[in-house]
Amino acid sequence: MANTLLEALNVRVVGSGDRILVLAHGFGTDQSVWQRILPFFTPNYRVILYDLVCAGSVNPDYFDSTRYDTLDAFVDDLLNILKALGVHRCAYVGHSVSAMIGILASIRCPQLFSKLILIGASPRFLNDENYHGGFELGEIEEVFSAMEANYEAWVNGFAPVLVGADVPTAVREFSRTLFNMRPDISLFVSRTIFNSDLRGELGKVRVPCCVIQTAKDVSVPASVAEYLKTRLGGRTTVEILRTEGHLPHLTAPVLLAQVLRRALPR
């Protein structure tokens, strides 16, 4: 079972050092999104990389819609990977949905995590009374309809908006990994993410956290970072990157690596 999971999700351990760092990618990408970040950390860390089961780099036969209809199964995958690798303590960097996966994993197994670093994190993307998540329900339904109607056209429109910075190579890279996803899986996971509401779980976190947010992110309003800071149960700091977009590891890797270095436990 363990070896099957490690193989299925393309788990890699690279680098050297006594400390362990997990890099977990967000929706629409795969572990290759960290390629510009890795060189900053492999000299001093053993870095664990893997692909979410929905990523285009994973055999779609492994995706079970009855199992992955909430984030809990994604949390199971993360914890089972760490168990299979014999990891007892690690720092965890999660982007977007993987930030929330890390939060849920830390609630289940707080002893495993020395620090959570949460990039572009959001406990709920939909607006609610006294909460600004960034999207109205009707807007999200329009996104789903566009994905169903013409996935290629949707990717071509969505990728530059989410990248949010004038970095053509980043748009091309993000488009590539989006196109690699099977459209029905992409739509299913999008629905799972946008239907999630983890606000009630935040106070259960006991692990120190660092929330990293770009100055302008079309999918996560700046107010969400402050919301996380005040409601996460662990000691939490916020770092605002002087760049735009939801994918700073593609658009501003040097800047992000500098902030990650500061945020990681000494």
FENHUCOR-V282115 format. One line per field, one symbol per residue. ss: DSSP state (~ for helix, > for strand, _ for the rest). burial: + if it has 24 or more other ideal C-beta (glycine too) atoms within 12 Angstrom, else -. A space follows every 10 residues. Layout:
BEGIN
ss = ???
burial = ???
END
This chain:
BEGIN
ss = _~~~~~~~__ _>>>>___>> >>>>______ ~~~~~~~~__ ____>>>>>> _________~ ~~________ _~~~~~~~~~ ~~~~_____> >>>>>_~~~~ ~~~~~~~~_~ ~~>>>>>>>_ _____>_>__ >___>_~~~~ ~~~~~~~~~_ ~~~~~~~~~~ ~~~____~~~ ~~~~~~~~~~ __~~~~~~~~ ~~~~____~~ ~~~~____>> >>>>>>____ _~~~~~~~~~ ~____>>>>> >>>>___~~~ ~_~~~~~~~~ ~~~___
burial = ----++-+++ +++++---++ ++++++++++ ++++++++-+ ++--++++++ ++++++++-+ -++----+-+ +-++++++++ ++--+-+--+ ++++++++++ ++++++++++ -+++++++++ ++++++---- --+++----+ --++-++--- +--++--+++ +++++-+--+ +-+++-++++ +++-++++++ ++++-+-++- ++--++++++ ++++-+++++ ++-++-+++- ++-+-+++++ +-++++++++ +++-+++-++ +-+++-
END
